[in-house]
Amino acid sequence: MVVVRRKEEWLERKTGAKRPVLVRSRRASDPIAPAFASLLALFDADNATATARMRFARALRFSLARAYSAAALPPPVSPPLRGIKIVDLTRVLAGPTATMLLADLGADVIKVEENTRGDDTRSWIPPAAPLPDSAPPEAAHLPPESAYFLAVNRNKRSLTVNFKHPDGLAILHRLIGQADVLVENYISGKLATMGLGYEDCNKINPRLIYASITGYGQTGPYRQAAGYDVAIEGEAGLMHITGEPDGPPCKVGVAATDIATGLYAHGAIMAAIISRQQTGKGVWIDCNLFETQIAGLANIASNYLIAGQEAGRHGTSHPSIVPYQVFPCKDGFIMIGAGNDKQFATLAREILRQPELAADPRFSTNQARVANRAELVNIITNGLMQREREHWLELLRGKGIPYGPINDIRQTFEHPQAVDRKITAEVEHPRAGKIKLVAPPVMYNGHRMPITRPPPWLSQHTNEILQDLGYSVAEIERFRERGIV
């Protein structure tokens, strides 16, 4: 085991200088002992300076604690949805997000796609992953792998089938008979006209969990309207509160309503799986973008429902807290939020070097700062514009004030925390070679769920899935000749 000593034991007097006591592992069998023995040897020499020893001791203490913690982690959790089969009839973002999260947890997600072009996002290029010369020839007729599609389809298999044809529908019915979950995002009622509605599927498999993701839900006057993230951002209030006070409404930089709906659907399906363990029966889940976005208004919705307060646009600022917004620096932008009077006093004294601001009656309380917002924001902006962003970030560290840099995407992925936590994963794609994806963001016992499959190319797994369903190679070839798969 690694010896962890008290603070006062780390230093000893030698020739008038403080020298770190370098801690060694007691057992050679300790899994981290060899690495630390090598590190310690670097500073065993007496000619190392006291400053160097001190710096090394601090780094070693951190490394010891971290390595010991990693060595003591419980084993990885087995994927909890292993053995669950999901028929994925979704396209674009909300549905594929939900099914990807389920696939991350071990479910066998079979992405059923139209057999000539597949998911719409496959054609949303550029950007796309470049194809090496070694790409499989059987997929040479396909376009490059869209970055958009790759973002939300890891850990899935691809089956193409024309289920408008009776034989294609029969294939899907056979698959549904073996499935645990079906997820679809067609306009309400559309699949029922094709023999794939909830009642049709429930007759085939009463244990099937049938999850519908639509724009507006299965009932109501808008039930047959198509749902698009950007339209519902506007219709359900999000755009109204996004943007500068004197500017037009703005959409969010990513399809936040789609992503949130996928998260809600994923949670609902997980709950339905647990419910089925108790009842033995499936359920019809009705999840939609419109109500998800209304729920996502959170306190803004509550302000209106409880107090009748209409919301407006505030840019990056907070309607009730000042300062709490993005400020420009000499070479970039920084977010600073002083949520109480103590934090503002620290900001004035230790960051801006203007301690008199905290005593100024215009700014001494949050209520006063809100009333004099424009004047205070101008003072802070003028101060921050004098120096580079990194100067202010260094001053803010450890001061107890909420803050953060405004990073671009490159800076985000190069962030020390992102690098340390390995939020990206490199996978081998059968067409595109090595590609980088965002890894599943949740850890269990310190481990992420694995990416066991790269996002599939169109129809990549059709043969193996049909063979699993009991179709012969000859039958599959006839299906292909007739344009059914």
Number of C-alpha atoms within 10 A of each C-alpha: 14 18 13 15 12 8 8 7 10 18 16 13 10 9 7 7 12 16 21 22 16 20 18 17 18 11 12 12 10 13 15 18 18 14 9 19 15 10 14 17 10 10 17 12 9 9 7 12 13 14 13 12 19 17 11 18 21 13 11 17 17 12 13 21 14 12 15 18 11 12 12 9 11 11 10 13 14 12 16 13 16 14 12 18 21 26 23 27 20 23 21 17 22 29 27 28 25 28 34 25 20 26 28 26 22 23 23 23 26 25 27 24 23 19 18 14 15 20 20 13 17 22 18 14 15 11 11 18 19 13 17 12 10 10 14 12 10 8 15 11 7 14 15 20 26 18 19 19 24 21 16 22 26 27 24 28 25 23 26 23 25 20 22 12 13 13 15 17 18 13 19 19 19 15 18 21 16 17 21 22 23 24 25 21 24 18 19 23 14 13 15 13 8 14 17 19 17 21 14 15 21 20 11 15 19 16 22 27 25 25 24 26 29 26 28 24 23 19 10 8 9 13 17 18 13 14 22 16 22 18 15 22 24 17 14 19 18 23 20 17 20 21 18 15 14 9 11 12 17 18 19 14 6 10 15 18 28 30 20 19 28 26 19 19 26 23 15 17 24 13 11 22 22 12 14 16 11 9 9 12 16 20 19 16 19 17 23 25 27 25 16 23 23 18 15 18 15 10 11 18 18 13 14 12 11 9 9 10 12 11 14 16 21 16 17 15 19 15 14 13 17 28 26 19 18 19 22 19 20 15 12 14 18 20 18 20 20 21 17 14 17 15 17 25 22 20 26 18 15 14 20 17 12 16 16 12 19 20 12 12 10 18 24 17 19 20 15 14 23 19 15 14 18 12 13 18 17 11 13 17 14 14 17 20 16 12 12 15 19 15 13 18 16 11 13 19 12 9 14 12 18 15 19 16 18 16 14 9 9 8 12 14 16 13 12 11 11 13 12 9 9 14 16 15 13 14 18 13 19 19 21 20 16 14 15 14 19 15 17 18 11 10 11 13 10 13 13 18 20 15 20 13 17 20 25 22 23 25 22 17 17 19 19 15 16 19 13 11 14 11 14 13 13 9 13 18 14 13 16 13 10 9 14 22 25
